[in-house]
Amino acid sequence: MNIEGYEFPEELLYEKNHFWAKISGDGNIVFGATDYFQKMAGEIVYIELPVKGAKVEQGKSISSLESGKWVGRVFAPFSGEIIEVNSELEDSPELINQACYTDGWIAKIKPSKKDEEIANLIKPGPDLEKFIKEEIKKNAKK
């Protein structure tokens, strides 16, 4: 799905802080930053990866990243435990810019409340389109 030049794969779920989530076949969650996030941030130069084994809460900040423009936060799309991090990002944080939906994934979560929290995420379609257009308009004023 393309919304005003930003790509949003149809098979993913999205949260309001501009992170995507993919439910894997094993029920775990892979997540990362959206195309909109990485384009707004500019070139990502550093990421503090979440800590493996850390307990995280949906919508809460779990680490940070830096671009040439600013320092931003990484938010958990689901509550649970971090079971894996993309250690390639330590040496190559620019993977978030180059391939945010594939090689630039950030971490994997073993969800603790998946069934109830999935309703808090945005599915591709009219709701996502409306949300992103509002975000574009809001950020254009800054």
C-alpha positions in Angstrom: 0.0 0.0 0.0 1.4 3.4 -1.0 0.3 6.5 0.9 1.6 9.7 -0.6 4.9 8.1 -1.5 5.4 6.1 1.7 5.2 2.3 1.5 3.2 0.2 3.9 3.2 -3.6 3.2 -0.3 -5.1 3.4 0.7 -8.0 5.6 2.0 -5.9 8.5 0.3 -4.1 11.4 1.2 -0.6 12.4 1.2 1.4 15.6 0.9 5.2 16.2 4.6 5.8 16.8 5.4 4.6 13.3 6.6 1.1 14.0 5.4 -2.0 12.2 4.8 -5.5 13.5 4.6 -8.9 11.8 3.2 -11.9 13.5 5.5 -14.9 12.6 4.4 -18.4 12.1 5.6 -19.3 15.6 3.4 -16.5 17.1 6.3 -14.2 17.9 6.4 -10.6 16.7 9.1 -9.2 14.4 9.1 -5.4 14.4 10.9 -2.3 13.0 10.4 1.3 11.9 8.1 2.2 9.0 9.1 3.8 5.7 7.4 7.0 7.0 9.5 6.9 10.2 12.8 6.4 8.4 12.2 9.1 5.8 11.2 11.6 8.5 14.2 10.7 10.6 16.7 11.0 7.8 19.9 8.9 7.8 20.0 6.7 10.9 23.5 6.8 12.3 23.0 4.9 15.6 20.6 2.6 17.4 20.5 1.5 21.0 19.0 -1.9 20.5 16.5 -3.2 23.1 18.0 -5.6 25.6 17.4 -9.3 25.0 15.3 -10.8 27.8 13.8 -7.4 28.7 10.1 -7.2 29.5 8.4 -4.6 27.3 4.9 -3.0 27.3 2.9 -2.1 24.2 3.4 1.6 23.3 6.2 2.2 25.7 9.7 3.3 24.7 12.2 0.5 24.8 15.4 2.0 23.2 16.5 4.9 21.1 18.0 5.8 17.8 19.8 8.8 16.3 19.8 10.4 12.9 21.6 13.5 11.7 18.4 15.4 12.6 17.4 14.1 16.0 17.3 11.4 18.7 14.1 9.3 18.6 12.6 6.5 20.6 11.8 3.0 19.7 8.4 1.8 20.9 7.2 -1.7 21.5 4.2 -2.7 19.3 3.3 -5.5 21.7 3.9 -6.4 25.3 6.1 -9.3 26.1 9.8 -10.3 26.2 12.5 -9.3 23.7 13.8 -12.7 22.5 16.1 -11.5 19.7 17.7 -8.3 18.4 19.0 -7.4 15.0 22.7 -7.1 16.0 23.6 -6.1 12.4 22.2 -2.7 13.2 25.0 -2.0 15.7 27.5 -1.7 12.8 25.0 -0.8 10.1 22.1 1.3 11.5 21.5 2.6 8.0 19.8 -0.7 7.2 16.8 0.9 8.7 16.9 3.4 5.9 17.8 1.0 3.2 15.4 -1.9 4.0 13.2 -1.0 6.9 10.8 -3.9 6.3 13.4 -6.6 5.8 17.1 -6.4 6.8 16.4 -3.3 8.9 14.1 -5.1 11.4 14.9 -4.1 15.0 13.8 -7.0 17.4 11.6 -9.9 18.0 9.1 -10.1 20.9 7.5 -13.1 22.5 4.1 -11.5 23.1 2.3 -11.9 26.4 -1.1 -10.3 25.4 -1.2 -10.7 21.6 -4.9 -11.4 21.3 -6.0 -8.4 23.3 -3.3 -5.9 22.0 -3.7 -6.6 18.3 -6.9 -4.4 18.4 -4.7 -1.4 19.3 -2.8 -1.7 16.0 -3.7 -0.3 12.6 -4.4 -2.6 9.7 -3.6 -1.5 6.1 -6.6 0.1 4.5 -8.7 3.3 5.1 -7.8 3.7 8.8 -4.0 3.6 8.1 -4.4 5.9 5.1 -6.3 8.4 7.2 -3.8 8.2 10.0 -0.7 8.7 7.8 -2.3 11.6 5.9 -3.0 13.3 9.2 0.6 12.7 10.3 2.0 14.1 7.1 -0.2 17.2 7.5 0.8 17.6 11.2 4.5 17.2 10.4 4.3 19.6 7.5 3.4 22.4 10.0 6.6 21.8 12.0 
